[in-house]
Amino acid sequence: MAKETKVNIKPVAGTQNRVVVEPAPAEEKTASGIIIPDTAKEKPQKGKVIAVSEKDEKGNKAEVKVGDTVLYGKYAGTEVQVEGKDLLIMRESDIFAIV
């Protein structure tokens, strides 16, 4: 994962808080050292939170914060590219855990 990602993006909350996540790079090797070809790499399900909406419509603050490493669903979020970086914008409810 990249060290410190600074992008000019601020998610807007609707009925739920929104979170912007920078996905971790796909695994290049297995634990036993076998190199995984590009065609077989799986979409990462782990990433770093780089922005969080302030509050949802009900005034609830997000449980995650900027800098947290999170686990999320395989098909969670919408892929966007901002300032040359591939990011995901997702609902906070798509996040399973903070690692």
MARKE-223873 format. One record per residue (C-alpha): residue number from 0; residue in one letter; x negated, y negated, z. Coordinates in nm, 4 decimals, decimal comma. Layout:
<marpas>
MARPA    i  aa        px        py        pz
MARPA  NUM   a         X         Y         Z
...
</marpas>
This chain:
<marpas>
MARPA    i  aa        px        py        pz
MARPA    0   m    0,0000    0,0000    0,0000
MARPA    1   a   -0,1100   -0,3550   -0,0629
MARPA    2   k   -0,2478   -0,5439    0,2329
MARPA    3   e   -0,0482   -0,8667    0,2606
MARPA    4   t    0,2048   -0,9353   -0,0103
MARPA    5   k    0,3252   -1,2929   -0,0393
MARPA    6   v    0,6058   -1,3500   -0,2862
MARPA    7   n    0,8532   -1,6312   -0,3025
MARPA    8   i    1,1770   -1,4384   -0,2535
MARPA    9   k    1,4464   -1,4640    0,0111
MARPA   10   p    1,7265   -1,2054    0,0186
MARPA   11   v    2,0808   -1,3294    0,0769
MARPA   12   a    2,3027   -1,1284    0,3111
MARPA   13   g    2,6588   -1,0420    0,2233
MARPA   14   t    2,8542   -0,7966    0,4344
MARPA   15   q    2,5207   -0,6351    0,5288
MARPA   16   n    2,1668   -0,7607    0,5766
MARPA   17   r    1,9405   -0,7311    0,2715
MARPA   18   v    1,5755   -0,6311    0,2803
MARPA   19   v    1,2974   -0,6675    0,0204
MARPA   20   v    1,0551   -0,3744    0,0252
MARPA   21   e    0,7268   -0,3209   -0,1582
MARPA   22   p    0,7179    0,0538   -0,2332
MARPA   23   a    0,4059    0,2498   -0,1434
MARPA   24   p    0,2094    0,3759   -0,4424
MARPA   25   a    0,3003    0,7262   -0,5629
MARPA   26   e    0,0793    1,0061   -0,4327
MARPA   27   e   -0,2116    1,0832   -0,6672
MARPA   28   k   -0,3152    1,4137   -0,5018
MARPA   29   t   -0,1526    1,6852   -0,2955
MARPA   30   a   -0,2788    1,7633    0,0550
MARPA   31   s   -0,4853    2,0488   -0,0912
MARPA   32   g   -0,6526    1,8142   -0,3443
MARPA   33   i   -0,4602    1,8978   -0,6615
MARPA   34   i   -0,4251    1,5904   -0,8850
MARPA   35   i   -0,0632    1,5100   -0,9715
MARPA   36   p   -0,0063    1,4014   -1,3349
MARPA   37   d    0,1925    1,0812   -1,3970
MARPA   38   t    0,4866    1,2772   -1,5381
MARPA   39   a    0,5250    1,4766   -1,2143
MARPA   40   k    0,4862    1,1944   -0,9620
MARPA   41   e    0,7860    1,1375   -0,7412
MARPA   42   k    0,9327    0,7986   -0,6639
MARPA   43   p    0,7996    0,6849   -0,3229
MARPA   44   q    1,0450    0,6745   -0,0325
MARPA   45   k    0,8232    0,4641    0,1918
MARPA   46   g    0,7333    0,0973    0,1739
MARPA   47   k    0,6518   -0,2244    0,3521
MARPA   48   v    0,9162   -0,4864    0,4341
MARPA   49   i    0,8146   -0,8231    0,2866
MARPA   50   a    1,1377   -1,0231    0,3389
MARPA   51   v    1,4615   -0,9916    0,5366
MARPA   52   s    1,7869   -1,1892    0,5198
MARPA   53   e    1,8525   -1,4053    0,8241
MARPA   54   k    2,2020   -1,2848    0,9207
MARPA   55   d    2,4932   -1,1036    0,7616
MARPA   56   e    2,8486   -1,2456    0,7382
MARPA   57   k    2,9228   -1,1321    1,0948
MARPA   58   g    2,6135   -1,3034    1,2320
MARPA   59   n    2,4203   -0,9801    1,2967
MARPA   60   k    2,0423   -1,0040    1,2680
MARPA   61   a    1,8461   -0,7318    1,0894
MARPA   62   e    1,6790   -0,4597    1,2955
MARPA   63   v    1,3767   -0,4463    1,0642
MARPA   64   k    1,1256   -0,7276    1,0397
MARPA   65   v    0,8634   -0,8397    0,7909
MARPA   66   g    0,5589   -0,6127    0,8046
MARPA   67   d    0,7467   -0,2977    0,9124
MARPA   68   t    0,6773    0,0225    0,7201
MARPA   69   v    1,0093    0,1925    0,6479
MARPA   70   l    1,1485    0,5143    0,5021
MARPA   71   y    1,4454    0,4780    0,2666
MARPA   72   g    1,6657    0,6899    0,0398
MARPA   73   k    1,5310    0,8214   -0,2901
MARPA   74   y    1,7759    0,6159   -0,4974
MARPA   75   a    1,8075    0,3206   -0,2580
MARPA   76   g    1,7933   -0,0385   -0,3700
MARPA   77   t    1,7577   -0,2245   -0,6951
MARPA   78   e    1,4209   -0,2457   -0,8638
MARPA   79   v    1,3064   -0,5995   -0,9472
MARPA   80   q    0,9814   -0,7549   -1,0572
MARPA   81   v    0,8847   -1,0821   -0,8899
MARPA   82   e    0,5572   -1,2615   -0,9614
MARPA   83   g    0,4201   -0,9443   -1,1221
MARPA   84   k    0,5013   -0,7206   -0,8240
MARPA   85   d    0,7446   -0,4276   -0,8364
MARPA   86   l    0,9857   -0,4613   -0,5445
MARPA   87   l    1,3108   -0,3114   -0,4164
MARPA   88   i    1,6022   -0,5116   -0,2785
MARPA   89   m    1,8256   -0,2935   -0,0629
MARPA   90   r    2,0826   -0,3010    0,2123
MARPA   91   e    1,9465   -0,2504    0,5606
MARPA   92   s    2,1744    0,0551    0,5897
MARPA   93   d    1,9695    0,2236    0,3092
MARPA   94   i    1,6722    0,2334    0,5476
MARPA   95   f    1,6476    0,5567    0,7478
MARPA   96   a    1,3590    0,4792    0,9840
MARPA   97   i    1,0815    0,2437    1,0823
MARPA   98   v    0,7482    0,4277    1,0815
</marpas>
